[in-house]
Amino acid sequence: MSEEVSKRAEEEADTPDLEGQSDDSSDEGDASGDTEMDFLRSLFSRTLGLSPGEKVLDELTLDGVARYILSGKCELTSQMTAGIPDFRSPGTGLYANLQKYNLPYPEAIFQIDYFKKHPEPFFALARELYPGQFKPTVCHYFMRMLKDKGLLTRCYSQNIDTLERVAGLEGEDLIEAHGTFHTSHCVSFLCRKEYSMDWMKNQIFSEDIPKCDSCGSLVKPDIVFFGENLPARFFTTMKMDFPRCDLLIIMGTSLQVQPFASLVNRVSNSCPRLLINMEKTGQSEFGMGLFGFGGGMDFDSDKAYRDVAYLSTCDDGCMALAELLGWKAELEEMVKREYALIDSKDAKTKDKEANQSSRSTGAEAGKSDKTE
């Protein structure tokens, strides 16, 4: 304990001297221990600014969160979402299926130094995972619904698949903390020419290694590799968004990757936090939880007052919350309507590509006839 804290303890302590008390009464000993713990908790709270906040939810359940949203007191909601697919699960995660790329170790495929020397494995993987091969899911459209209802401050995402954009979240609605395929840049610091998503897509699916047409250097999608900094916008907006957040919704994340995981602690001490996940995660460290200070999520201790864990898939959790809010039919209709638009757009794209291929084949055949 620091000299300053010790001095304050001496000045503020008004508990009786316990040295002369009898040990015959265990109840008195327990009470004294509770008093000392309460005193230390109060002292550290005042000294470190970690005092627990006001309890806002009437119940630490999904129903309690829904009632809070419907009360009109929840006006600013931030969301945190994690990446798809799962990277680290043994046997099924992405890292478990990279043997075919002959990597020195699985993480190398996302390390910037390795990429600059050996870009082939990353672009081979990119062909398998490229945005546009999957549709947004219910949870993406639930975020869109929060936006449409004026409740979404911003979505902070670890995803790189651009599905939030496809679902209707625009630039200001979204912080892509780990970057995105939406744009790409030349890796040369002297060039840094920007390229569009369509340009990169054509390069990837032509099985060429994308090279800058200005300087000849590699071109990389703007996703954050190991060894690179997160976008500057991540740090500037989080300082503005999280202190004024009324409800934080966290979905589908292990809360293990920093600095993204630390966002849960940037909301005020009174801000409720809802985790929709297959398992509880992000709980307080033992030392901090012992004093009831937070330091992470607290779902189960007797000091829990604002954190709710709903264990399910992200889609099922969002649909359950939508039902409690009276939005289920609206959300289902949104998903149905948006899927129809995506299917229609995909069909037009395929027809266009087929026509172009047909014209190209016809032109080649014409050249062949003239040659003969």
QUIMO-V677922 format. One record per residue. N is the residue number from 0. OMEGA is omega in whole degrees, -180 to 180 (none if undefined). BURIAL is b if it has 9 or more other ideal C-beta (glycine too) atoms within 8 Angstrom, else e. Layout:
n=<N/N>
omega=<OMEGA/OMEGA>
burial=<BURIAL/BURIAL>
This chain:
n=<0/1/2/3/4/5/6/7/8/9/10/11/12/13/14/15/16/17/18/19/20/21/22/23/24/25/26/27/28/29/30/31/32/33/34/35/36/37/38/39/40/41/42/43/44/45/46/47/48/49/50/51/52/53/54/55/56/57/58/59/60/61/62/63/64/65/66/67/68/69/70/71/72/73/74/75/76/77/78/79/80/81/82/83/84/85/86/87/88/89/90/91/92/93/94/95/96/97/98/99/100/101/102/103/104/105/106/107/108/109/110/111/112/113/114/115/116/117/118/119/120/121/122/123/124/125/126/127/128/129/130/131/132/133/134/135/136/137/138/139/140/141/142/143/144/145/146/147/148/149/150/151/152/153/154/155/156/157/158/159/160/161/162/163/164/165/166/167/168/169/170/171/172/173/174/175/176/177/178/179/180/181/182/183/184/185/186/187/188/189/190/191/192/193/194/195/196/197/198/199/200/201/202/203/204/205/206/207/208/209/210/211/212/213/214/215/216/217/218/219/220/221/222/223/224/225/226/227/228/229/230/231/232/233/234/235/236/237/238/239/240/241/242/243/244/245/246/247/248/249/250/251/252/253/254/255/256/257/258/259/260/261/262/263/264/265/266/267/268/269/270/271/272/273/274/275/276/277/278/279/280/281/282/283/284/285/286/287/288/289/290/291/292/293/294/295/296/297/298/299/300/301/302/303/304/305/306/307/308/309/310/311/312/313/314/315/316/317/318/319/320/321/322/323/324/325/326/327/328/329/330/331/332/333/334/335/336/337/338/339/340/341/342/343/344/345/346/347/348/349/350/351/352/353/354/355/356/357/358/359/360/361/362/363/364/365/366/367/368/369/370/371>
omega=<-176/180/-179/-180/179/-180/179/178/180/-178/-171/-175/175/178/-178/176/-173/-173/-177/-178/179/176/-175/-175/179/179/179/178/178/-179/179/179/178/180/179/180/178/179/-180/178/180/-178/-180/178/-179/-176/-174/180/-175/-178/-179/-177/180/176/-175/-178/177/-180/-178/179/176/176/179/176/180/179/178/179/-178/-178/-177/179/-179/-177/-175/-178/172/179/173/179/-177/-170/172/0/176/-176/-162/-178/-179/175/-175/-178/-178/-177/-179/-174/-177/-176/-176/-178/176/180/175/174/-170/-176/-177/-177/179/177/-170/-179/178/-179/-177/179/-176/-177/-172/-179/-179/-177/173/177/-179/178/-180/-172/-168/177/-179/178/-180/176/170/-179/-178/-177/176/-179/173/175/178/180/176/177/-178/-179/177/-176/-174/172/180/173/175/-172/170/-179/174/-171/178/-177/175/177/179/-179/175/174/-176/-174/-177/-180/-161/170/179/-169/-179/175/-172/171/-174/176/177/179/170/-176/-180/180/-180/-177/178/178/-178/178/-176/178/179/178/-179/179/180/179/-176/-175/170/179/173/172/-174/178/-179/-180/177/-175/178/179/176/171/-176/171/-175/171/-174/176/170/-178/177/178/172/180/-179/-178/177/-176/-179/-177/-178/179/180/-171/-168/178/-178/-178/178/-180/177/178/-179/-175/168/-178/177/-175/-180/-176/179/6/-176/-176/-177/-179/-178/-178/-178/175/179/-179/180/-176/176/180/-180/176/172/-169/178/178/177/-179/177/-179/-178/169/-174/-175/-180/180/180/-179/179/-175/-174/-177/-179/-179/178/-177/-164/-176/179/177/-178/-178/-177/-174/-179/175/174/-172/-180/170/179/-178/-180/179/179/179/178/178/178/179/179/179/-177/-177/-171/-179/179/180/178/179/178/-180/-180/-178/-178/177/178/179/179/180/179/179/179/180/179/179/179/177/179/180/179/179/179/179/180/179/179/179/179/179/179/179/178/178/-178/-180/-179/180/-180/none>
burial=<e/e/e/e/b/b/e/b/b/e/e/e/e/e/e/e/e/e/e/e/e/e/e/e/e/e/e/b/b/e/e/b/e/e/b/b/e/e/b/b/b/e/b/b/b/e/b/e/e/b/e/b/b/e/e/b/b/e/e/b/e/b/e/b/b/b/b/b/b/e/e/e/e/b/e/b/b/b/b/b/b/b/b/b/e/b/e/e/e/e/e/e/b/b/b/b/e/b/e/e/b/e/b/e/e/e/e/b/b/e/b/b/e/b/b/e/e/e/b/e/b/b/b/b/b/b/b/e/e/b/b/e/e/e/e/b/b/b/b/b/b/b/b/b/b/b/b/e/e/e/b/b/e/b/b/b/b/b/b/b/b/b/b/b/b/b/b/b/b/e/e/e/b/b/b/b/b/b/b/b/b/e/b/b/b/b/e/b/e/e/b/e/b/e/b/e/b/e/b/b/b/e/b/b/e/e/e/e/e/b/b/b/e/e/b/e/b/b/b/b/b/b/b/b/b/e/e/e/e/b/b/e/e/b/e/e/b/b/e/e/b/b/b/e/b/b/b/b/b/b/b/b/b/e/b/e/e/e/e/b/b/e/b/b/e/e/b/e/b/e/b/b/b/b/b/b/b/e/e/b/b/b/b/b/e/e/e/b/b/e/b/b/b/b/b/b/b/b/b/e/b/e/e/b/b/b/b/b/b/b/e/b/e/b/b/e/b/b/b/b/b/b/b/b/b/e/b/b/e/b/b/e/e/b/b/e/e/b/b/e/e/b/e/e/e/e/e/e/e/e/e/e/e/e/e/e/e/e/e/e/e/e/e/e/e/e/e/e/e/e/e/e>
